[in-house]
Amino acid sequence: MKKTTLETFKCMMCGHEYRENVEKGEDREWSCPECRSNSIRHLKRSDKEGEPPA
């Protein structure tokens, strides 16, 4: 069983931010759950655990 982490993503089309579980080394194409765009960026972790980056 692979280890998963909760990561934050942001859609570059509609600006929707969401969190999703990701397996280390996983290679998949992400899509926005709001507008279905595949222009998704992985956001870096914030200094404060549990808070999305500003």
mmCIF file as Biopython writes it, N, C-alpha, C and O atoms, coordinates in Angstrom:
data_model
#
loop_
_atom_site.group_PDB
_atom_site.id
_atom_site.type_symbol
_atom_site.label_atom_id
_atom_site.label_alt_id
_atom_site.label_comp_id
_atom_site.label_asym_id
_atom_site.label_entity_id
_atom_site.label_seq_id
_atom_site.pdbx_PDB_ins_code
_atom_site.Cartn_x
_atom_site.Cartn_y
_atom_site.Cartn_z
_atom_site.occupancy
_atom_site.B_iso_or_equiv
_atom_site.auth_seq_id
_atom_site.auth_asym_id
_atom_site.pdbx_PDB_model_num
ATOM 1   N N  . MET A ? 1  ? 0.843   -1.183 0.000   1.0 0.0 1  A 1 
ATOM 2   C CA . MET A ? 1  ? 0.000   0.000  0.000   1.0 0.0 1  A 1 
ATOM 3   C C  . MET A ? 1  ? 0.889   1.248  0.000   1.0 0.0 1  A 1 
ATOM 4   O O  . MET A ? 1  ? 1.781   1.389  0.837   1.0 0.0 1  A 1 
ATOM 5   N N  . LYS A ? 2  ? 0.635   2.131  -0.934  1.0 0.0 2  A 1 
ATOM 6   C CA . LYS A ? 2  ? 1.440   3.343  -1.044  1.0 0.0 2  A 1 
ATOM 7   C C  . LYS A ? 2  ? 0.940   4.417  -0.092  1.0 0.0 2  A 1 
ATOM 8   O O  . LYS A ? 2  ? -0.248  4.491  0.225   1.0 0.0 2  A 1 
ATOM 9   N N  . LYS A ? 3  ? 1.878   5.252  0.357   1.0 0.0 3  A 1 
ATOM 10  C CA . LYS A ? 3  ? 1.552   6.349  1.264   1.0 0.0 3  A 1 
ATOM 11  C C  . LYS A ? 3  ? 0.945   7.501  0.461   1.0 0.0 3  A 1 
ATOM 12  O O  . LYS A ? 3  ? 1.438   7.841  -0.615  1.0 0.0 3  A 1 
ATOM 13  N N  . THR A ? 4  ? -0.125  8.095  0.986   1.0 0.0 4  A 1 
ATOM 14  C CA . THR A ? 4  ? -0.754  9.234  0.330   1.0 0.0 4  A 1 
ATOM 15  C C  . THR A ? 4  ? -0.639  10.460 1.215   1.0 0.0 4  A 1 
ATOM 16  O O  . THR A ? 4  ? -0.581  10.356 2.440   1.0 0.0 4  A 1 
ATOM 17  N N  . THR A ? 5  ? -0.607  11.624 0.579   1.0 0.0 5  A 1 
ATOM 18  C CA . THR A ? 5  ? -0.599  12.886 1.302   1.0 0.0 5  A 1 
ATOM 19  C C  . THR A ? 5  ? -1.698  13.778 0.738   1.0 0.0 5  A 1 
ATOM 20  O O  . THR A ? 5  ? -2.049  13.674 -0.438  1.0 0.0 5  A 1 
ATOM 21  N N  . LEU A ? 6  ? -2.234  14.647 1.572   1.0 0.0 6  A 1 
ATOM 22  C CA . LEU A ? 6  ? -3.267  15.576 1.146   1.0 0.0 6  A 1 
ATOM 23  C C  . LEU A ? 6  ? -2.574  16.819 0.594   1.0 0.0 6  A 1 
ATOM 24  O O  . LEU A ? 6  ? -1.895  17.531 1.334   1.0 0.0 6  A 1 
ATOM 25  N N  . GLU A ? 7  ? -2.740  17.080 -0.688  1.0 0.0 7  A 1 
ATOM 26  C CA . GLU A ? 7  ? -2.067  18.193 -1.359  1.0 0.0 7  A 1 
ATOM 27  C C  . GLU A ? 7  ? -3.093  19.199 -1.880  1.0 0.0 7  A 1 
ATOM 28  O O  . GLU A ? 7  ? -4.253  18.855 -2.105  1.0 0.0 7  A 1 
ATOM 29  N N  . THR A ? 8  ? -2.655  20.443 -2.067  1.0 0.0 8  A 1 
ATOM 30  C CA . THR A ? 8  ? -3.522  21.517 -2.547  1.0 0.0 8  A 1 
ATOM 31  C C  . THR A ? 8  ? -3.228  21.820 -4.010  1.0 0.0 8  A 1 
ATOM 32  O O  . THR A ? 8  ? -2.072  21.900 -4.424  1.0 0.0 8  A 1 
ATOM 33  N N  . PHE A ? 9  ? -4.303  21.988 -4.786  1.0 0.0 9  A 1 
ATOM 34  C CA . PHE A ? 9  ? -4.205  22.293 -6.204  1.0 0.0 9  A 1 
ATOM 35  C C  . PHE A ? 9  ? -5.035  23.524 -6.509  1.0 0.0 9  A 1 
ATOM 36  O O  . PHE A ? 9  ? -5.986  23.832 -5.791  1.0 0.0 9  A 1 
ATOM 37  N N  . LYS A ? 10 ? -4.671  24.239 -7.588  1.0 0.0 10 A 1 
ATOM 38  C CA . LYS A ? 10 ? -5.428  25.414 -8.012  1.0 0.0 10 A 1 
ATOM 39  C C  . LYS A ? 10 ? -5.646  25.360 -9.516  1.0 0.0 10 A 1 
ATOM 40  O O  . LYS A ? 10 ? -4.727  25.074 -10.284 1.0 0.0 10 A 1 
ATOM 41  N N  . CYS A ? 11 ? -6.869  25.638 -9.919  1.0 0.0 11 A 1 
ATOM 42  C CA . CYS A ? 11 ? -7.214  25.689 -11.340 1.0 0.0 11 A 1 
ATOM 43  C C  . CYS A ? 11 ? -6.820  27.055 -11.892 1.0 0.0 11 A 1 
ATOM 44  O O  . CYS A ? 11 ? -7.178  28.080 -11.314 1.0 0.0 11 A 1 
ATOM 45  N N  . MET A ? 12 ? -6.096  27.079 -12.989 1.0 0.0 12 A 1 
ATOM 46  C CA . MET A ? 12 ? -5.660  28.334 -13.589 1.0 0.0 12 A 1 
ATOM 47  C C  . MET A ? 12 ? -6.764  28.979 -14.437 1.0 0.0 12 A 1 
ATOM 48  O O  . MET A ? 12 ? -6.655  30.151 -14.797 1.0 0.0 12 A 1 
ATOM 49  N N  . MET A ? 13 ? -7.817  28.234 -14.756 1.0 0.0 13 A 1 
ATOM 50  C CA . MET A ? 13 ? -8.922  28.787 -15.545 1.0 0.0 13 A 1 
ATOM 51  C C  . MET A ? 13 ? -9.955  29.507 -14.663 1.0 0.0 13 A 1 
ATOM 52  O O  . MET A ? 13 ? -10.302 30.660 -14.920 1.0 0.0 13 A 1 
ATOM 53  N N  . CYS A ? 14 ? -10.440 28.814 -13.623 1.0 0.0 14 A 1 
ATOM 54  C CA . CYS A ? 14 ? -11.509 29.402 -12.806 1.0 0.0 14 A 1 
ATOM 55  C C  . CYS A ? 14 ? -11.044 29.840 -11.421 1.0 0.0 14 A 1 
ATOM 56  O O  . CYS A ? 14 ? -11.792 30.509 -10.709 1.0 0.0 14 A 1 
ATOM 57  N N  . GLY A ? 15 ? -9.811  29.473 -11.019 1.0 0.0 15 A 1 
ATOM 58  C CA . GLY A ? 15 ? -9.265  29.890 -9.737  1.0 0.0 15 A 1 
ATOM 59  C C  . GLY A ? 15 ? -9.670  29.017 -8.556  1.0 0.0 15 A 1 
ATOM 60  O O  . GLY A ? 15 ? -9.316  29.317 -7.416  1.0 0.0 15 A 1 
ATOM 61  N N  . HIS A ? 16 ? -10.403 27.948 -8.814  1.0 0.0 16 A 1 
ATOM 62  C CA . HIS A ? 16 ? -10.854 27.047 -7.740  1.0 0.0 16 A 1 
ATOM 63  C C  . HIS A ? 16 ? -9.658  26.355 -7.094  1.0 0.0 16 A 1 
ATOM 64  O O  . HIS A ? 16 ? -8.812  25.792 -7.789  1.0 0.0 16 A 1 
ATOM 65  N N  . GLU A ? 17 ? -9.586  26.398 -5.749  1.0 0.0 17 A 1 
ATOM 66  C CA . GLU A ? 17 ? -8.549  25.680 -5.011  1.0 0.0 17 A 1 
ATOM 67  C C  . GLU A ? 17 ? -9.198  24.490 -4.339  1.0 0.0 17 A 1 
ATOM 68  O O  . GLU A ? 17 ? -10.291 24.603 -3.784  1.0 0.0 17 A 1 
ATOM 69  N N  . TYR A ? 18 ? -8.531  23.353 -4.387  1.0 0.0 18 A 1 
ATOM 70  C CA . TYR A ? 18 ? -9.065  22.153 -3.757  1.0 0.0 18 A 1 
ATOM 71  C C  . TYR A ? 18 ? -7.934  21.262 -3.288  1.0 0.0 18 A 1 
ATOM 72  O O  . TYR A ? 18 ? -6.792  21.393 -3.729  1.0 0.0 18 A 1 
ATOM 73  N N  . ARG A ? 19 ? -8.271  20.351 -2.383  1.0 0.0 19 A 1 
ATOM 74  C CA . ARG A ? 19 ? -7.278  19.431 -1.832  1.0 0.0 19 A 1 
ATOM 75  C C  . ARG A ? 19 ? -7.656  18.016 -2.240  1.0 0.0 19 A 1 
ATOM 76  O O  . ARG A ? 19 ? -8.831  17.656 -2.303  1.0 0.0 19 A 1 
ATOM 77  N N  . GLU A ? 20 ? -6.630  17.230 -2.514  1.0 0.0 20 A 1 
ATOM 78  C CA . GLU A ? 20 ? -6.857  15.858 -2.934  1.0 0.0 20 A 1 
ATOM 79  C C  . GLU A ? 20 ? -5.701  14.981 -2.474  1.0 0.0 20 A 1 
ATOM 80  O O  . GLU A ? 20 ? -4.560  15.436 -2.387  1.0 0.0 20 A 1 
ATOM 81  N N  . ASN A ? 21 ? -6.006  13.719 -2.181  1.0 0.0 21 A 1 
ATOM 82  C CA . ASN A ? 21 ? -4.968  12.770 -1.791  1.0 0.0 21 A 1 
ATOM 83  C C  . ASN A ? 21 ? -4.138  12.381 -3.001  1.0 0.0 21 A 1 
ATOM 84  O O  . ASN A ? 21 ? -4.671  12.112 -4.078  1.0 0.0 21 A 1 
ATOM 85  N N  . VAL A ? 22 ? -2.817  12.355 -2.810  1.0 0.0 22 A 1 
ATOM 86  C CA . VAL A ? 22 ? -1.885  12.050 -3.886  1.0 0.0 22 A 1 
ATOM 87  C C  . VAL A ? 22 ? -0.903  10.980 -3.412  1.0 0.0 22 A 1 
ATOM 88  O O  . VAL A ? 22 ? -0.381  11.062 -2.300  1.0 0.0 22 A 1 
ATOM 89  N N  . GLU A ? 23 ? -0.653  9.977  -4.256  1.0 0.0 23 A 1 
ATOM 90  C CA . GLU A ? 23 ? 0.366   8.975  -3.955  1.0 0.0 23 A 1 
ATOM 91  C C  . GLU A ? 23 ? 1.707   9.483  -4.449  1.0 0.0 23 A 1 
ATOM 92  O O  . GLU A ? 23 ? 1.794   10.063 -5.532  1.0 0.0 23 A 1 
ATOM 93  N N  . LYS A ? 24 ? 2.751   9.270  -3.664  1.0 0.0 24 A 1 
ATOM 94  C CA . LYS A ? 24 ? 4.089   9.692  -4.068  1.0 0.0 24 A 1 
ATOM 95  C C  . LYS A ? 24 ? 4.473   8.976  -5.361  1.0 0.0 24 A 1 
ATOM 96  O O  . LYS A ? 24 ? 4.312   7.761  -5.474  1.0 0.0 24 A 1 
ATOM 97  N N  . GLY A ? 25 ? 4.977   9.726  -6.326  1.0 0.0 25 A 1 
ATOM 98  C CA . GLY A ? 25 ? 5.403   9.163  -7.600  1.0 0.0 25 A 1 
ATOM 99  C C  . GLY A ? 25 ? 4.261   8.937  -8.585  1.0 0.0 25 A 1 
ATOM 100 O O  . GLY A ? 25 ? 4.484   8.434  -9.686  1.0 0.0 25 A 1 
ATOM 101 N N  . GLU A ? 26 ? 3.047   9.302  -8.199  1.0 0.0 26 A 1 
ATOM 102 C CA . GLU A ? 26 ? 1.887   9.108  -9.067  1.0 0.0 26 A 1 
ATOM 103 C C  . GLU A ? 26 ? 1.975   10.043 -10.273 1.0 0.0 26 A 1 
ATOM 104 O O  . GLU A ? 26 ? 2.270   11.229 -10.129 1.0 0.0 26 A 1 
ATOM 105 N N  . ASP A ? 27 ? 1.721   9.509  -11.435 1.0 0.0 27 A 1 
ATOM 106 C CA . ASP A ? 27 ? 1.756   10.300 -12.667 1.0 0.0 27 A 1 
ATOM 107 C C  . ASP A ? 27 ? 0.372   10.248 -13.307 1.0 0.0 27 A 1 
ATOM 108 O O  . ASP A ? 27 ? 0.008   9.268  -13.958 1.0 0.0 27 A 1 
ATOM 109 N N  . ARG A ? 28 ? -0.392  11.323 -13.109 1.0 0.0 28 A 1 
ATOM 110 C CA . ARG A ? 28 ? -1.719  11.378 -13.696 1.0 0.0 28 A 1 
ATOM 111 C C  . ARG A ? 28 ? -2.062  12.803 -14.083 1.0 0.0 28 A 1 
ATOM 112 O O  . ARG A ? 28 ? -1.463  13.754 -13.579 1.0 0.0 28 A 1 
ATOM 113 N N  . GLU A ? 29 ? -3.005  12.944 -14.960 1.0 0.0 29 A 1 
ATOM 114 C CA . GLU A ? 29 ? -3.455  14.265 -15.378 1.0 0.0 29 A 1 
ATOM 115 C C  . GLU A ? 29 ? -4.611  14.680 -14.475 1.0 0.0 29 A 1 
ATOM 116 O O  . GLU A ? 29 ? -5.604  13.964 -14.352 1.0 0.0 29 A 1 
ATOM 117 N N  . TRP A ? 30 ? -4.469  15.842 -13.847 1.0 0.0 30 A 1 
ATOM 118 C CA . TRP A ? 30 ? -5.484  16.350 -12.944 1.0 0.0 30 A 1 
ATOM 119 C C  . TRP A ? 30 ? -6.476  17.212 -13.697 1.0 0.0 30 A 1 
ATOM 120 O O  . TRP A ? 30 ? -6.124  17.835 -14.698 1.0 0.0 30 A 1 
ATOM 121 N N  . SER A ? 31 ? -7.726  17.255 -13.223 1.0 0.0 31 A 1 
ATOM 122 C CA . SER A ? 31 ? -8.716  18.160 -13.807 1.0 0.0 31 A 1 
ATOM 123 C C  . SER A ? 31 ? -9.500  18.819 -12.676 1.0 0.0 31 A 1 
ATOM 124 O O  . SER A ? 31 ? -9.715  18.225 -11.619 1.0 0.0 31 A 1 
ATOM 125 N N  . CYS A ? 32 ? -9.916  20.040 -12.918 1.0 0.0 32 A 1 
ATOM 126 C CA . CYS A ? 32 ? -10.639 20.827 -11.933 1.0 0.0 32 A 1 
ATOM 127 C C  . CYS A ? 32 ? -12.030 20.213 -11.697 1.0 0.0 32 A 1 
ATOM 128 O O  . CYS A ? 32 ? -12.744 19.929 -12.659 1.0 0.0 32 A 1 
ATOM 129 N N  . PRO A ? 33 ? -12.422 20.006 -10.437 1.0 0.0 33 A 1 
ATOM 130 C CA . PRO A ? 33 ? -13.753 19.461 -10.165 1.0 0.0 33 A 1 
ATOM 131 C C  . PRO A ? 33 ? -14.881 20.455 -10.454 1.0 0.0 33 A 1 
ATOM 132 O O  . PRO A ? 33 ? -16.045 20.063 -10.538 1.0 0.0 33 A 1 
ATOM 133 N N  . GLU A ? 34 ? -14.541 21.747 -10.607 1.0 0.0 34 A 1 
ATOM 134 C CA . GLU A ? 34 ? -15.557 22.765 -10.883 1.0 0.0 34 A 1 
ATOM 135 C C  . GLU A ? 34 ? -15.791 22.971 -12.380 1.0 0.0 34 A 1 
ATOM 136 O O  . GLU A ? 34 ? -16.930 22.906 -12.843 1.0 0.0 34 A 1 
ATOM 137 N N  . CYS A ? 35 ? -14.716 23.220 -13.142 1.0 0.0 35 A 1 
ATOM 138 C CA . CYS A ? 35 ? -14.875 23.556 -14.567 1.0 0.0 35 A 1 
ATOM 139 C C  . CYS A ? 35 ? -14.316 22.488 -15.507 1.0 0.0 35 A 1 
ATOM 140 O O  . CYS A ? 35 ? -14.464 22.601 -16.724 1.0 0.0 35 A 1 
ATOM 141 N N  . ARG A ? 36 ? -13.678 21.460 -14.961 1.0 0.0 36 A 1 
ATOM 142 C CA . ARG A ? 36 ? -13.119 20.329 -15.713 1.0 0.0 36 A 1 
ATOM 143 C C  . ARG A ? 36 ? -11.896 20.687 -16.547 1.0 0.0 36 A 1 
ATOM 144 O O  . ARG A ? 36 ? -11.472 19.884 -17.378 1.0 0.0 36 A 1 
ATOM 145 N N  . SER A ? 37 ? -11.321 21.859 -16.352 1.0 0.0 37 A 1 
ATOM 146 C CA . SER A ? 37 ? -10.097 22.246 -17.059 1.0 0.0 37 A 1 
ATOM 147 C C  . SER A ? 37 ? -8.935  21.387 -16.576 1.0 0.0 37 A 1 
ATOM 148 O O  . SER A ? 37 ? -8.919  20.950 -15.425 1.0 0.0 37 A 1 
ATOM 149 N N  . ASN A ? 38 ? -7.957  21.144 -17.457 1.0 0.0 38 A 1 
ATOM 150 C CA . ASN A ? 38 ? -6.766  20.401 -17.031 1.0 0.0 38 A 1 
ATOM 151 C C  . ASN A ? 38 ? -5.584  21.339 -16.786 1.0 0.0 38 A 1 
ATOM 152 O O  . ASN A ? 38 ? -4.441  20.887 -16.710 1.0 0.0 38 A 1 
ATOM 153 N N  . SER A ? 39 ? -5.852  22.643 -16.663 1.0 0.0 39 A 1 
ATOM 154 C CA . SER A ? 39 ? -4.806  23.623 -16.337 1.0 0.0 39 A 1 
ATOM 155 C C  . SER A ? 39 ? -4.711  23.745 -14.823 1.0 0.0 39 A 1 
ATOM 156 O O  . SER A ? 39 ? -5.167  24.728 -14.238 1.0 0.0 39 A 1 
ATOM 157 N N  . ILE A ? 40 ? -4.115  22.737 -14.196 1.0 0.0 40 A 1 
ATOM 158 C CA . ILE A ? 40 ? -4.044  22.632 -12.747 1.0 0.0 40 A 1 
ATOM 159 C C  . ILE A ? 40 ? -2.603  22.812 -12.291 1.0 0.0 40 A 1 
ATOM 160 O O  . ILE A ? 40 ? -1.675  22.294 -12.913 1.0 0.0 40 A 1 
ATOM 161 N N  . ARG A ? 41 ? -2.424  23.546 -11.207 1.0 0.0 41 A 1 
ATOM 162 C CA . ARG A ? 41 ? -1.094  23.729 -10.634 1.0 0.0 41 A 1 
ATOM 163 C C  . ARG A ? 41 ? -1.095  23.212 -9.212  1.0 0.0 41 A 1 
ATOM 164 O O  . ARG A ? 41 ? -2.039  23.439 -8.455  1.0 0.0 41 A 1 
ATOM 165 N N  . HIS A ? 42 ? -0.037  22.521 -8.858  1.0 0.0 42 A 1 
ATOM 166 C CA . HIS A ? 42 ? 0.155   22.026 -7.500  1.0 0.0 42 A 1 
ATOM 167 C C  . HIS A ? 42 ? 0.721   23.171 -6.676  1.0 0.0 42 A 1 
ATOM 168 O O  . HIS A ? 42 ? 1.751   23.739 -7.040  1.0 0.0 42 A 1 
ATOM 169 N N  . LEU A ? 43 ? 0.067   23.521 -5.572  1.0 0.0 43 A 1 
ATOM 170 C CA . LEU A ? 43 ? 0.535   24.610 -4.724  1.0 0.0 43 A 1 
ATOM 171 C C  . LEU A ? 43 ? 1.486   24.071 -3.671  1.0 0.0 43 A 1 
ATOM 172 O O  . LEU A ? 43 ? 1.289   22.975 -3.146  1.0 0.0 43 A 1 
ATOM 173 N N  . LYS A ? 44 ? 2.505   24.836 -3.369  1.0 0.0 44 A 1 
ATOM 174 C CA . LYS A ? 44 ? 3.466   24.465 -2.338  1.0 0.0 44 A 1 
ATOM 175 C C  . LYS A ? 44 ? 2.788   24.493 -0.981  1.0 0.0 44 A 1 
ATOM 176 O O  . LYS A ? 44 ? 1.821   25.227 -0.780  1.0 0.0 44 A 1 
ATOM 177 N N  . ARG A ? 45 ? 3.288   23.702 -0.057  1.0 0.0 45 A 1 
ATOM 178 C CA . ARG A ? 45 ? 2.737   23.683 1.295   1.0 0.0 45 A 1 
ATOM 179 C C  . ARG A ? 45 ? 3.017   24.998 1.998   1.0 0.0 45 A 1 
ATOM 180 O O  . ARG A ? 45 ? 4.066   25.612 1.804   1.0 0.0 45 A 1 
ATOM 181 N N  . SER A ? 46 ? 2.063   25.422 2.818   1.0 0.0 46 A 1 
ATOM 182 C CA . SER A ? 46 ? 2.262   26.653 3.590   1.0 0.0 46 A 1 
ATOM 183 C C  . SER A ? 46 ? 3.076   26.337 4.841   1.0 0.0 46 A 1 
ATOM 184 O O  . SER A ? 46 ? 3.263   25.174 5.197   1.0 0.0 46 A 1 
ATOM 185 N N  . ASP A ? 47 ? 3.551   27.377 5.493   1.0 0.0 47 A 1 
ATOM 186 C CA . ASP A ? 47 ? 4.317   27.199 6.729   1.0 0.0 47 A 1 
ATOM 187 C C  . ASP A ? 47 ? 3.423   26.688 7.855   1.0 0.0 47 A 1 
ATOM 188 O O  . ASP A ? 47 ? 3.882   25.968 8.741   1.0 0.0 47 A 1 
ATOM 189 N N  . LYS A ? 48 ? 2.154   27.059 7.816   1.0 0.0 48 A 1 
ATOM 190 C CA . LYS A ? 48 ? 1.209   26.645 8.842   1.0 0.0 48 A 1 
ATOM 191 C C  . LYS A ? 48 ? 0.496   25.379 8.348   1.0 0.0 48 A 1 
ATOM 192 O O  . LYS A ? 48 ? -0.187  25.407 7.325   1.0 0.0 48 A 1 
ATOM 193 N N  . GLU A ? 49 ? 0.655   24.287 9.070   1.0 0.0 49 A 1 
ATOM 194 C CA . GLU A ? 49 ? 0.066   23.013 8.678   1.0 0.0 49 A 1 
ATOM 195 C C  . GLU A ? 49 ? -1.461  23.114 8.643   1.0 0.0 49 A 1 
ATOM 196 O O  . GLU A ? 49 ? -2.073  23.640 9.573   1.0 0.0 49 A 1 
ATOM 197 N N  . GLY A ? 50 ? -2.059  22.618 7.590   1.0 0.0 50 A 1 
ATOM 198 C CA . GLY A ? 50 ? -3.503  22.586 7.478   1.0 0.0 50 A 1 
ATOM 199 C C  . GLY A ? 50 ? -4.113  23.806 6.829   1.0 0.0 50 A 1 
ATOM 200 O O  . GLY A ? 50 ? -5.307  23.799 6.529   1.0 0.0 50 A 1 
ATOM 201 N N  . GLU A ? 51 ? -3.345  24.850 6.600   1.0 0.0 51 A 1 
ATOM 202 C CA . GLU A ? 51 ? -3.875  26.048 5.957   1.0 0.0 51 A 1 
ATOM 203 C C  . GLU A ? 51 ? -3.393  26.109 4.528   1.0 0.0 51 A 1 
ATOM 204 O O  . GLU A ? 51 ? -2.205  25.911 4.273   1.0 0.0 51 A 1 
ATOM 205 N N  . PRO A ? 52 ? -4.306  26.385 3.561   1.0 0.0 52 A 1 
ATOM 206 C CA . PRO A ? 52 ? -3.847  26.533 2.185   1.0 0.0 52 A 1 
ATOM 207 C C  . PRO A ? 52 ? -3.000  27.786 2.038   1.0 0.0 52 A 1 
ATOM 208 O O  . PRO A ? 52 ? -3.190  28.745 2.787   1.0 0.0 52 A 1 
ATOM 209 N N  . PRO A ? 53 ? -2.073  27.801 1.095   1.0 0.0 53 A 1 
ATOM 210 C CA . PRO A ? 53 ? -1.222  28.977 0.889   1.0 0.0 53 A 1 
ATOM 211 C C  . PRO A ? 53 ? -2.028  30.201 0.512   1.0 0.0 53 A 1 
ATOM 212 O O  . PRO A ? 53 ? -3.101  30.082 -0.079  1.0 0.0 53 A 1 
ATOM 213 N N  . ALA A ? 54 ? -1.529  31.361 0.841   1.0 0.0 54 A 1 
ATOM 214 C CA . ALA A ? 54 ? -2.217  32.616 0.541   1.0 0.0 54 A 1 
ATOM 215 C C  . ALA A ? 54 ? -2.126  32.954 -0.931  1.0 0.0 54 A 1 
ATOM 216 O O  . ALA A ? 54 ? -2.652  33.980 -1.363  1.0 0.0 54 A 1 
#
